[in-house]
Amino acid sequence: MREHIETFPTDPSGLAEAGRPQLLELASGDTLKLNIGPVAKRLGDTTVRMLGYNGSVPGPTLKVAQGSEIIVHVTNQGDLDTTVHWHGLRLENRYDGVPHETQAPIPVGGSFTYRVQFPDAGLYWYHPHIREDYTQELGLYGNLVVVPSDPDYWPPADRELVLTVDDLLLEGGRIAPFSRTETSYAAMGRFGNVFLVSGEPELRLAARAGEVVRLWLTNTANTRVFNLAVAGARMKLVGGDSGRVERQELVESVVVAPSERAVVDVLVERPGELHLEHHPPGRVDRLASVAVAADRVASPAAAEFQVLRRAPELAAEREGLDRWLAAAPDKVLALVAQLDDPAALPAGAGPVTYACPMHPEVTSDQPGRCPRCGMKLLAVTSDAHDHGAMDHEAMGHGAMGHGGADGIEWEDDMVEVNRQTTTATTHWRFLDRTSGADSPAIDWRFSVGDRVKLRLVNEMSSDHPMHHPFHLHGAGRFLVLARDGVTEPNLVWKDTVLVRTGQVVDILFDVSNPGLWMAHCHIAEHMQSGMMFSFNVARDPGAA
Ligand SMILES: [Cu+2]
């Protein structure tokens, strides 16, 4: 028997239909009104209740100048308390949108005014920082493009498309339910079965033959990693989380983890139709289409597409990197899971066998770990249904195959188990291997001007090893130094790094902004299950 779960409203009737996101160009000192509220959203042949900023999913795309500052007046007519977090921006700590740390939550019916600063060019985004597993999934996210002061910062492009990539879990034409009190899918995060590009399951875009089209891509999914490609066109990586890359390179596809960004230029050579696609191992998912008109343009940008530029500020960083590569880490952070068995059985329930949720063929009469993926074996009985324990048939996805290639869980391979895991039974943790402190107790203290080498270790001895996109709030920004000891070949300033299963990633954190800041996994369900902590940055060197 499943106990009654208090859910959020799901009825879209009477609600205004969600509009397309507006592009708002804002000058320094401008005030933006951002209202959070429910919308009716058409997805194919069904209409669902979602949440929007200013009535659209995603919210408005904001375009601002580097070095400017805007005022954002947020009113909350959503379903629960909220805040707005300005993802990737090195702004004033009190406007970072972390509930109970930088501000009180904005109650339903309440409001809050942010001052948002844009010191760095690039692609950023905004989203809530309370129950993102629900509110962000339901549509509360929007992009922010910071136009560089230097007009030659980016190579020329003929057309710019700012796009979010996401997925949503629909069951029988409705969004799979959320509990008001507890986050489910806590083990792997909530994977969706419908892809959304800028809120649309079948987004159609337009371009002209001969153009260079710049795609500004943000992964707003709860847990899914995307491997993005444009079939039939050449693609050049020009930027990442926070600005341009050290050296532009031609790429087949680009891996973008939750909350990461990629900026790619696409050379559109022929008229016809192009597709933005997701390429997980062994599969191609079509995400959006681009109709390419035949009236060819003579584009100077196309002539420049062949040139692979370098970024002088990152070449300068590269010069000083050897010392940091050789240095011992200042902090070592382990990423681990502690899983209670969701099928914990009453005493005397009969013979118990243990099986891997990812590899049902792996069984044992003793508790232990799966020799194939390292996951904790969970209890199974022959009368599994009666005890609420795992059901062998329900365990695997089967058709999709194992999703764990390359240290990335591309797909939920243990749907029934994952659904049942909650914040009560799943404990994602950061363990400070330097001091021995557990997540909430980690007490890092830095000062403005510090450079800190952090080592992130995704430990295989965890109960459920999987990938984690590690995010640092605006205390600074970082460079990836090395992954599994291999020096990062192409630098870019980042705020989120994907740490694959079993991987060790070294980053160099450039600390610039004082305050109390968060570090967390950007899989919404993992953060909700404890994979977060906050650290202090003192204004004056030596005061920490
Ligand atoms: Cu995680």
Residues whose N, C-alpha, C, O or C-beta is under 5 A from the ligand:
A	BS01	CU	H467 H468 C521 I523 H526
